Amino acid sequence: MPPRWPDRLQRAALLLTVALFSGGYATWGLAVMLVAVVAEGALTQTLPWKTTPLDGVVAGFIAWFLLASYLSEFRAIAVGSTGLAALTIALAFGTGARILFRDSGFLRPLLWTWLAGGAAAGAAAFLLHLRRSAPAALPELGQNAVGTTAMAALLIALGLALLSAGVRRYLALLLALPPAAALLASYTRGAWIGAAVGLLALTLLAGRRHIVRALLLGVALVAVALASAGPERGALVRRALTVADPQVNLNRIYLFRTARLIIADHPVFGTGLNTFSQMTLRYRLPGDPNPLGAPFAHNILLNMAAEGGVVAALLFVAIVIQALHCGLRWWRHTPEGERILPAVVIAVFVAMMTHQLFDGTLLSVHLGAGMWLVIGILAARGDVRA
């Protein structure tokens, strides 16, 4: 029987990854996880992988991007970026799913660790916001990325508060305050929309006993954060009211138009992963207010289509749909009184995907790891063969 330390190291690495995720340092955890996975493979002489219902479409997604990147005129950038993305997917999605297959009880400490890291990062981002009088940001994360991580941590906090009782419930609510404050102070409207949609999903899936409580907790946390904003409250409200204003959103509109032009000229294979910034120099439209070399299209589907062609975008849509299908199957097979756990994971994923319709923060390795881990959790827990 092989030693157990590689599995223990992988679990520790996964906890380290989610703890550091909200601060933008998840790659440190992934590096430790890589060592543990390689060690297990060497000791057992087998591939450390557990099959999931998403394996085929995820493999097809990676393979298509490898082909698209090989055919790209920016081959060196595109192939290297695809290799790094594939490694991230293998570690976050593959290892996360395998650990949850082995031990479903590991999910609760995983979520508590994620929340603890999110609370620490949220507090740091909010304190920097107060000190600099600028939108909440961190050394490794801009304001939009802080919006992504704070949104996820806030939803996890609400879920754990509903799931827990006594001291743990109050602890979850206490830890919810820093990400709630950071989410508002990030001024990231896409993350605000994502959080609202995620809260709606959590409310609808939490079960009849928890519907009103979930909604009230979410509203109460936002109200407390707004109340503590003081003179800044007016600026936050004005920011929220510009969500549908075309003039305020011109930078996004121009990026969407640029992406559509790139897709029209490269519909099959795209231009290769991580090459959007190169192509925007060539396809820049007159009057575009964005800085030269914008890194992504601020819409994950348009970005996938621009860099990998329409097929890559469709494969990603298939991954999202199948992950949600697994999540809902997990939810349906869970007794009604215990549905908070699948509800919160689904809510985080729905919030992430909603936010990415207006941004591209999860296209990076250090934040993309969180998205692929959530997909791995949904795949593992929604597999009826488990």
Disulfide bonds with the S-S distance in Angstrom:
none
